[in-house]
Amino acid sequence: MQLSPEQLSANGYRFQSSIRFESINQFVQDRLQRGGALLRLYWLCVVASVFAMSHVLWKQDIVTLDLLAGGIGFGLAGFLVIVLPAHEAIHGITYKLLGAPSISFHADWKRMFFFAAADRFVLNRREFILVAAAPFILLTIGLLAAQFFTNGMLQLAIATNLVLHTGGCIGDFTLVAYSMSLGEKFCTYDDLQKQETLFYQK
């Protein structure tokens, strides 16, 4: 979108709402309570990822404590070291492809909140959904494909990553669900100085 925050009012956009970064967990809880088709799809994806992990275990000739501890342990480590950074990197790359001049990455370990931001870079509805959904789509495809080429402990580790990553996408899903409730003509941007995401509607 070729507008700056200062140009929104002149182009017919009015302020709709804002989400403080420190309040994102409360926002997610509120949206989950409201439900909706997209969030039902999210829960279906979570169940499917757990089913995929169960299928990996069912395929094993014998499930040992070493297999469980190693697969889940390596999966958790892989999630923190590889999948989580890759998720945020995909957000950042998508921002860049849309023309954002600079990207920054942030982590709030207390609230377990991680995000990529393009400060004051305005996105329209299509662009916002693309930025939000890209990591879920690409990493889900990648992790599912990887399960077909692995077995044993490594396959269980990948299945663990699929469950953790699907569950961790709840913030992206709720933001997309909220954006869709605003209709076609809306835009949004992050303001790092104010520590909030602002939404405008036309």
C-alpha positions as CSV (number, residue, x, y, z in Angstrom):
1,M,0.0,0.0,0.0
2,Q,1.5,3.3,-1.1
3,L,0.2,5.4,1.8
4,S,2.0,6.7,4.9
5,P,0.2,6.9,8.3
6,E,-0.1,10.6,7.9
7,Q,-2.0,10.2,4.6
8,L,-4.7,7.9,5.8
9,S,-7.2,10.5,7.0
10,A,-6.9,12.5,3.7
11,N,-7.7,9.2,1.8
12,G,-10.9,8.5,3.7
13,Y,-9.6,6.1,6.4
14,R,-10.7,6.6,10.0
15,F,-9.1,5.2,13.1
16,Q,-10.9,2.0,14.2
17,S,-8.9,0.5,17.1
18,S,-5.4,-0.3,18.4
19,I,-3.8,-3.2,20.2
20,R,-1.0,-2.6,22.7
21,F,1.8,-5.0,22.2
22,E,1.7,-5.8,25.9
23,S,-2.0,-6.7,25.7
24,I,-1.7,-9.1,22.7
25,N,-2.4,-12.2,24.9
26,Q,-5.7,-10.6,26.2
27,F,-6.6,-9.7,22.6
28,V,-6.1,-13.3,21.6
29,Q,-8.2,-14.6,24.4
30,D,-11.0,-12.2,23.6
31,R,-11.0,-13.2,19.9
32,L,-11.0,-16.9,20.8
33,Q,-14.2,-16.4,22.9
34,R,-15.9,-14.7,19.9
35,G,-15.0,-17.7,17.7
36,G,-15.8,-17.6,14.0
37,A,-15.1,-19.7,10.9
38,L,-11.4,-18.9,10.7
39,L,-10.8,-19.8,14.3
40,R,-12.7,-23.0,13.9
41,L,-10.3,-23.8,11.0
42,Y,-7.4,-23.0,13.4
43,W,-8.6,-25.6,15.9
44,L,-9.1,-28.1,13.2
45,C,-5.5,-27.5,12.1
46,V,-4.4,-28.1,15.7
47,V,-6.3,-31.3,16.0
48,A,-4.9,-32.4,12.6
49,S,-1.3,-31.7,13.8
50,V,-1.9,-33.8,16.9
51,F,-3.3,-36.6,14.8
52,A,-0.2,-36.4,12.5
53,M,2.0,-36.8,15.6
54,S,-0.1,-39.7,16.9
55,H,0.2,-41.4,13.5
56,V,4.0,-41.1,13.7
57,L,3.9,-42.9,17.1
58,W,1.4,-45.5,15.8
59,K,3.8,-46.4,12.9
60,Q,6.6,-47.3,15.2
61,D,7.3,-50.9,15.8
62,I,7.8,-50.2,19.5
63,V,7.5,-46.9,21.4
64,T,10.2,-46.6,24.0
65,L,10.9,-43.9,26.6
66,D,14.1,-43.0,24.7
67,L,12.1,-42.5,21.5
68,L,9.5,-40.3,23.3
69,A,12.1,-38.3,25.3
70,G,14.4,-37.9,22.3
71,G,11.8,-37.1,19.7
72,I,9.9,-34.6,21.8
73,G,13.1,-33.1,23.3
74,F,14.8,-32.6,20.0
75,G,11.5,-31.3,18.6
76,L,11.2,-28.7,21.3
77,A,14.9,-27.7,20.8
78,G,14.4,-27.5,17.0
79,F,11.3,-25.4,17.5
80,L,13.1,-22.8,19.6
81,V,16.3,-22.8,17.5
82,I,15.0,-23.3,13.9
83,V,11.2,-23.1,13.5
84,L,10.5,-20.1,15.6
85,P,13.2,-18.0,14.0
86,A,12.2,-19.2,10.6
87,H,8.6,-18.2,11.3
88,E,9.5,-14.6,12.1
89,A,12.0,-14.5,9.2
90,I,9.2,-15.4,6.8
91,H,7.1,-12.5,8.3
92,G,10.1,-10.3,7.7
93,I,10.8,-11.5,4.2
94,T,7.1,-11.0,3.2
95,Y,7.3,-7.5,4.6
96,K,10.3,-6.9,2.5
97,L,8.7,-8.3,-0.7
98,L,5.9,-5.8,-0.1
99,G,8.3,-2.9,0.0
100,A,8.9,-2.3,3.7
101,P,12.1,-0.3,4.1
102,S,13.2,-1.8,7.3
103,I,12.3,-4.8,9.5
104,S,12.9,-5.4,13.2
105,F,12.4,-8.5,15.3
106,H,11.1,-8.5,18.9
107,A,10.7,-11.0,21.7
108,D,8.7,-10.8,24.9
109,W,9.7,-13.9,26.8
110,K,7.5,-13.1,29.8
111,R,4.4,-13.2,27.6
112,M,5.9,-15.7,25.1
113,F,5.2,-13.1,22.3
114,F,7.4,-12.9,19.3
115,F,6.9,-10.7,16.2
116,A,8.5,-9.0,13.2
117,A,7.6,-5.4,12.6
118,A,7.9,-2.9,9.8
119,D,7.6,0.4,11.7
120,R,4.8,2.6,10.4
121,F,4.6,0.6,7.1
122,V,1.0,0.6,6.1
123,L,-0.6,-2.6,4.9
124,N,-4.0,-3.1,3.2
125,R,-6.2,-6.1,3.9
126,R,-4.6,-8.4,1.3
127,E,-1.1,-7.5,2.3
128,F,-1.8,-7.9,6.0
129,I,-3.3,-11.4,5.5
130,L,-0.3,-12.4,3.3
131,V,2.2,-11.3,6.0
132,A,0.3,-13.0,8.8
133,A,-0.5,-16.3,6.9
134,A,2.8,-16.8,5.1
135,P,4.7,-18.6,7.9
136,F,1.9,-20.9,8.7
137,I,1.4,-22.0,5.1
138,L,5.0,-22.4,4.2
139,L,6.2,-24.1,7.4
140,T,3.2,-26.4,7.6
141,I,3.9,-27.6,4.1
142,G,7.6,-28.0,4.8
143,L,7.1,-29.9,8.1
144,L,4.5,-32.2,6.6
145,A,6.7,-32.9,3.6
146,A,9.7,-33.6,5.9
147,Q,7.8,-36.3,7.7
148,F,7.6,-38.3,4.5
149,F,11.4,-38.4,4.2
150,T,12.3,-39.3,7.9
151,N,11.5,-42.0,10.4
152,G,12.0,-42.8,14.0
153,M,13.1,-40.1,16.5
154,L,13.7,-37.5,13.8
155,Q,10.2,-38.0,12.4
156,L,8.8,-37.6,15.9
157,A,10.8,-34.4,16.4
158,I,9.4,-33.0,13.2
159,A,5.9,-34.0,14.2
160,T,6.4,-32.3,17.6
161,N,7.5,-29.1,15.7
162,L,4.3,-29.3,13.6
163,V,2.2,-29.4,16.8
164,L,4.1,-26.6,18.5
165,H,4.2,-24.4,15.4
166,T,0.5,-24.9,14.6
167,G,-0.4,-24.0,18.2
168,G,2.0,-21.0,18.2
169,C,0.2,-19.5,15.1
170,I,-2.8,-18.6,17.3
171,G,-1.8,-14.9,17.3
172,D,-1.6,-14.8,13.5
173,F,-5.0,-16.5,13.1
174,T,-6.7,-14.2,15.6
175,L,-5.2,-11.1,13.9
176,V,-6.4,-12.2,10.5
177,A,-9.9,-13.1,12.0
178,Y,-10.1,-9.6,13.4
179,S,-9.0,-8.0,10.2
180,M,-11.6,-9.9,8.2
181,S,-14.3,-8.5,10.6
182,L,-13.3,-5.0,9.5
183,G,-14.4,-5.6,5.9
184,E,-12.5,-5.1,2.6
185,K,-11.3,-1.5,3.1
186,F,-9.1,-1.4,6.1
187,C,-5.4,-0.9,6.7
188,T,-3.0,-1.3,9.6
189,Y,0.5,-0.6,10.7
190,D,2.7,-1.1,13.7
191,D,4.0,1.9,15.6
192,L,7.1,0.9,17.6
193,Q,7.4,4.1,19.4
194,K,3.8,3.8,20.8
195,Q,4.2,0.0,21.1
196,E,0.9,-0.7,19.4
197,T,-0.7,-1.9,16.2
198,L,-3.3,0.5,14.7
199,F,-6.2,-0.4,12.5
200,Y,-8.0,2.1,10.2
201,Q,-11.2,1.5,8.2
202,K,-12.8,3.2,5.2
